[in-house]
Amino acid sequence: MKCIALKIDVDTYRGTLSGVPTLVDLLKKHDASASFFFSLGPDRSGRDARTGALSRFYDLSTRLYGRLLPGPNIGTRGAETMRLAAMAGCEVGIHAWNRATWERTIQSAENRWVEAEMAKAYTRFAEVFATTAEAHAAAGWRMNRHALRLTQRLGFSYASDSRGSHPFIPVIDGEIVACPQLPTTLPTLDEILVLEPAFSPIQAADRILQLSDAIPGDHVFTLRAELEGMRFADAFEHLMASWKSRNCSLVALREIHVTLDLKTLPRHSVHFAEVPGRAGLRLIQGPLFPE
């Protein structure tokens, strides 16, 4: 049976309060599980899932008043909703402390800043869930060498910070990081919609379904609480139902992780490159690293 691991990134306060409960209900309805990766600090995204003139007004308001009216702290004001996912039996992990700042800053960030951001997220996660985090999934698949090192030093069982084709041990600039990566293997709905602007969300979901059929092995599919938990909820439900009709098992990433033999897991170099349908450099699984 093919496994589709559902990786849910929760970027914003609004996505936490509105998108997470919707997704939990959909997962229960389709007898599925998933991994929720939460932003745990202030929401300074300056935007949300809205589009058009309303989004432009929101962006302008944020630029004008953001310094006076800081964004809501997701890990305190959204903690009860975040715990709903864990109570439903889903896996929970760390996405970021401040998702927007992480994506803007990480590639040129100094080590001290990276350590502080990851430590704040690690501490807040323990406060919210009364346990330590076992998994990390970087915001926007954006990382640097020191952030990869910290996935090992903080004791994560695995991370899902990259795009690629199968689980691996990452090697960056010749340095082996002993924290396995479970990369996102399929494009996201919004990436398909950028590449195929005439598509409807349902058509984009069908394209993802075709790719998951055509490419052998298990897959990791990334979705967002702000999209699939809100305006793309129907497309995501269509995708889940289609996978179930193909006898696929919809699981949390930890279900893939427990099947891995870390002693024989291949080592792959990682690098930074653009992903079709998404601007900016992302962490990418590269070639096998020589023994």
Buried (B, 14 or more C-beta within 10 A) or exposed (E): EBBBBBBBBBBBBBBBBBBBBBBBBBBEEBEBBBBBBBBBBBBBBBBBBBEEEEBEEBBEEBEEEEEEEEBBBBBEEBBEBBBBBBEBEBBBBBBBBBBBBBBBBBBEBEEEBBBEBBEBBBBBBEEBBEEEBBBBBBBBBBBBBBBBBBBBEBEBBBBBBBBBEBBBBBBBEEEEBEBBBBBBBBBBBBBBBBBEEEBEBEEBBBBBBEBBEEEEEBBBBBBBBBBBBBBBBBBBBBBBBBBBEEEBBBBBBBBBBEEBEEEEBEBBBBBBEEBEBBEBBBBBBBEEBEE
